[in-house]
């Protein structure tokens, strides 16, 4: 994934975390995560077209690999599904997702 795309996705995620209702709606953390997945898919598809950047993989694949290697979770159905499966309850899913995103962000800062 290009460093520019990583920064753009992480910036978008900071906005989503601070105002989830605006970006992903719903009262259910599980539904919010599923909506967030589609938001990220769309963002990753549109990013190269808006910037002229050459697509080289995206956040969801990178984040999934991070979850697989650091937590040992299966990401065969994607990183969002991995977080949903790993959490103990609906409310825990949202908290666990953001904990993992922050860990990923800290680890990936050195990659840019």
PyMOL commands that set and color helices and strands:
alter all, ss='L'
color gray80, all
select helices_A, chain A and resi 3-18+20-23+29-51+59-71+79-86+90-111
alter helices_A, ss='H'
color red, helices_A
deselect
rebuild
show_as cartoon
